[in-house]
Amino acid sequence: MIKVKIRLVILIIFISLMLMGCSEREVEYKTGTYIGTSEGYYSEIKVEVTVDDYNIISIEILEDEEPPTLSDIVFEKLPPRIIKKNNTYIDIISGATYTSKALLDAVENALENAKETE
């Protein structure tokens, strides 16, 4: 009798978890392409961020005058990480702190423009 009750409780929990996963996601962004800027160590960084209703699709660096020794690794490594996590809460590149922070700030600036508002 206890085994039946345990199985029933497990079944109810399983069904509840499945139903929670079926709930409709809230739209986060207005689908489109948005420009964001932020001040880097040496220059302003300008990015173009493309989003759909729920995800960051692409990030393109449009303008910067940061030294290639700093910017190359930042612009290569951070955009894929942002896209994968679908947010800017990622680790920055050590040794390129200002450039990393500026890129994250520029993307956040673009995403603010893309936020779905009531």
Protein Blocks (a to p, Z undefined) as FASTA:
>chain_A
ZZmmmmmmmmmmmmmmmmmmmpccddfbdcdddddddddfkbccdddddddfkbcfbdcd
fbdcbdfklmmmmmmmmmmmmmmnopabdcddehilmmmmmmmmmmmmmmmmmpccZZ
